[in-house]
Amino acid sequence: MNIVIVGLSHKTAPVEIREKVAFSPAEIEHPLKQLLALPSVSEAVIVSTCNRVELYGISRQPDVAIMEMKQFLAQSHGLESDVLAPHLYDFSGAEAIVHVLRVASSLDSMMIGEPQILGQIKTAYGYACEYKTVGLILNRFLRKAFSVAKRVRSETAIASNAVSVSFAAVELARKIFDSLENKTVMLIGAGEMCELAAKHFINNGVSNVLVTNRTFSRAERLAEEFNGTAVSFENFREQLHRVDIVLSSTGAPDYVLGAKKLKAVCKERRYKPMFLIDIAVPRDIDPAANKLDSIYLYDVDDLQGVVQANLKERQKEAAKAELIINEEVGQFQRWLATLEVKPTIVALRQKMEQVRQGEVEKTFSNLNGLNAKERKAIESMSSAIINKILHHPTHVLKQTSTEDDSSLYLDAVRTLFDLPDVDRQK
């Protein structure tokens, strides 16, 4: 049995292509059952996110399954196969196992370490369970993927460093203040990045929010969203002594906060630390303010520097995660290999037991007058002979189960002993 993957992602296809092959969660039942109905596929899962669409299948004929799955992906969205072909990738066997474990652990994500992809795969698995398109192997495999992803997050620091500008601001604030609880944030302007950073601050304990904007109604709407207070743009400087953190993004051509005003604010605050984040281009806050005691001023380039440093740290942690995945791949492959070997060993023993019983019965019929003890001795001797004969072939089948040519041994045993073949259609 082989795990087979066909798909595309942000690495191989632009959004114009990805959106054409996306599957709607509300309509996933029909395509799941269509995928399962392919002649070479015996189990099926469809993962569809904004950054990737992947088909997971189980097959005894991986090359045929890959071809059928590619055709299915194109036809189910009314596309020509040639349109999708340059953007598709496919994996089978060990490569497929590695790929899914890497995806679930967010090593293949646009942002390494992001947690969303694991939840998305769990959702896809849930649909497949609901519509009964998964069986023994994908059930076991995806549960393994979930446990590996959890292990990666617990044994590495892959998700511990901020890799967005907005969250990097929160990370820096934590280094300046012992705690963000009971701190006050002022938003100057209504830039999207500034607004997003404010949400991160609130989620991390900031309790008071002041919002100012040249358009007061806009300030009021934003203040309501954050359960804060709107401040008129003309008077916001008079409120700075109350503020611990300033997020500024106005788009003004000149500075809206000068070093002279901030020097006075520092004195009024009795030189308690004040964190200023200037996300505007051109800048809103005079860079000279950074020379003032108790002022910590960061512009967008400073925050990008923090992000880049954190990305490098995540890359280091990703190398540790790859080692975990390689270890787990071997474990799963060994289990998967036993699915081929066990039925053959069972069939071989059953065949030998039929032969033994037949010959023992003939012996008993030719030797009249045997007592129970003598019959038991013949039974035991014949069983021992069968066990001795089967010991080495069984050992070899188990030992070679994880090798590339294991199917040669299995086919040879089935042919030599005329064993009934397992279902090899899919």
Number of C-alpha atoms within 10 A of each C-alpha: 17 22 25 28 26 23 24 24 23 17 12 15 17 13 13 8 16 22 16 13 22 19 19 11 14 7 9 17 17 11 18 22 17 13 25 21 14 16 14 24 26 22 27 28 29 27 22 25 20 11 18 21 21 22 22 23 29 26 24 18 18 22 14 14 26 23 13 17 24 20 17 19 24 18 13 13 12 11 15 12 14 10 11 20 13 11 17 16 15 19 21 23 17 15 14 20 25 19 18 22 26 22 17 26 30 25 25 18 20 12 14 19 26 15 16 12 20 18 12 15 22 17 16 19 22 14 20 24 15 11 14 16 24 24 14 8 19 21 15 14 18 19 14 17 26 18 15 22 24 14 15 27 18 11 13 17 17 26 21 13 19 21 23 18 23 25 21 22 28 21 17 17 21 14 9 15 14 8 13 21 14 11 18 20 26 26 28 25 24 22 17 11 18 24 20 14 22 25 17 17 26 19 12 15 13 20 17 19 24 25 27 28 22 15 12 15 13 16 25 20 15 22 19 14 10 18 13 20 17 23 23 16 16 10 10 17 16 11 12 22 17 16 19 23 24 22 27 27 26 25 17 13 11 13 16 16 16 15 17 12 13 22 18 13 21 19 13 13 17 11 15 13 16 23 21 24 26 26 25 22 13 14 21 25 25 17 16 12 20 16 12 15 14 19 20 18 20 19 19 17 12 16 22 17 13 20 21 15 14 20 20 13 16 24 15 14 22 23 13 16 24 17 12 18 23 14 11 18 20 15 12 16 17 14 14 20 19 15 13 18 21 15 15 22 20 12 18 21 16 13 15 18 16 12 12 17 14 11 13 16 12 11 13 14 11 10 10 8 10 12 8 8 9 12 16 12 11 14 15 11 12 17 16 12 12 15 15 11 12 15 11 11 15 18 12 12 21 18 12 17 24 18 11 8 10 18 17 11 16 18 13 11 17 18 12 8 12 12 15 13 12 11 7 10 11 18
